[in-house]
C-alpha cells in the first residue's frame, strides 16, 4: 500500500468519533463507580452487539442518554454474559447461577436482539463472541478510554481519601465524646462520694451530740440522787 494513501487521524478526532462510547464508559467508571476492568469488558460486548445487527447501531448512544438505573441494569446483564463466556461447560454455568441465586435471564439483551441472544446462544457462539470482543477492546476501548481510566482512578482515590478522613473525624469525635462522658461520670462519682461523706459526717455529729446529751442527763440524775 502506498504510504500516501494512509489516513492519519489525531487523538481528538479519534475521541470525537467515539464520543458516545466514551460518554457511556465515563458513566460506568466515574458516575456509577463500577470496576474499570469489568467496564472495559462491558463496552467490548456492547460494541459487539452493535455490529450484530444494523438496528442496534445506536445502542450505545441510547444507553449513554439513559438514566443510571438503566445503565446499571444493562451492565449487570452484560456481566452475566461475561460469566457465561468464561465457562466452557454451559450446565456448570447454570449450576453456578443457581448456587449464587442469580437470574438465568438477560431480558434487555434478549429483547434488543428480538429474542435471538439468550445465554445458551451466547455460550454456543462463545469463541466468535470472545474474538469479536478482543478486537473491539484493542481497536476501540483501550485507545479511546485511556484518559478516562486515569480520571476514574484519580476520582476513586479522592473518594477513598474523603471516606478515610470522614472516618478519622468520626473516630476523633467519638473519642472526644467518650472522654467527656468519662470526665462527667468521674465528676458525678466525686460529687456522690462527697455527699455520702457529708451525710456520714452529719450522722456522726448527731450521734456525738446525742451521746453528750445522754451523759449530761446521767450526771444530773446521779447528782440528784
HELIX and SHEET records of a PDB file:
HELIX    1   1 UNK A    3  UNK A    5  5                                   3    
HELIX    2   2 UNK A   11  UNK A   17  1                                   7    
HELIX    3   3 UNK A   19  UNK A   26  1                                   8    
HELIX    4   4 UNK A   27  UNK A   31  3                                   5    
HELIX    5   5 UNK A   36  UNK A   52  1                                  17    
HELIX    6   6 UNK A   54  UNK A   56  5                                   3    
HELIX    7   7 UNK A   59  UNK A   64  1                                   6    
HELIX    8   8 UNK A   68  UNK A   86  1                                  19    
HELIX    9   9 UNK A   90  UNK A   99  1                                  10    
HELIX   10  10 UNK A  107  UNK A  112  1                                   6    
HELIX   11  11 UNK A  119  UNK A  124  1                                   6    
HELIX   12  12 UNK A  126  UNK A  136  1                                  11    
HELIX   13  13 UNK A  137  UNK A  141  3                                   5    
HELIX   14  14 UNK A  142  UNK A  224  1                                  83    
END                                                                             
